[in-house]
Amino acid sequence: MDARGGAAGGRLDVRRDGPVLRVVLGGAVDLVVRERDAPALWPALDDAGLSAVEVDAGAVTFLDSTGMSVLVRLARDVAERGLPLRLVAVSPRVEELLEHTGVREWMATIDGERGAR
């Protein structure tokens, strides 16, 4: 545990690779990560030069409801901007939660709605 009571080692990094915004999640993605790291993500989505957003969650070892809320908001915000969101890697834990909560299906639905515009 860290000093704020969250699981140690979680992170959310935002990187720009040309027209692609890469969001890399790792470790324990929880309230600490949402409060500390996610604020850098939201303004990065407003860059007019973006053509896609990619999420690499392959190194996530723990994802709680606040961590999931970051993915849900990201999917919604990306869809509202008319951009594709690609999950390029997901850990078994993230995959399990996306499937059991219905979030993966919902993400495909909003991506399909974006494509229909």
Secondary structure, 3 states (H helix, E strand, C coil): CCCCCCCCCCEEEEEEECCEEEEEEEEEECHHHHHHCHHHHHHHCCCCCCCEEEEEEEEEEEECHHHHHHHHHHHHHHHHCCCCEEEEEECHHHHHHHHHHCHHHHHHHHHHHHHHC
